[in-house]
């Protein structure tokens, strides 16, 4: 289930404060940082974004 647009409008990457891109329709749902220098991928578990830098992964 995709996140609500209003929620995405206020969420930002905790590492660099860039907007997040919703990839919840993918096999592993996550929010991707749109910052060029960051790019962290934050997991979405049970429709709840986990915005912890320690839980994020660096895309390959």
Secondary structure, DSSP 8 states (H G I E B T S, - for coil): ----HHHHHH-B-TTT--BEEE-TTSSS-EEEE--TTT-EEEEEETTEE---GGG-EE--
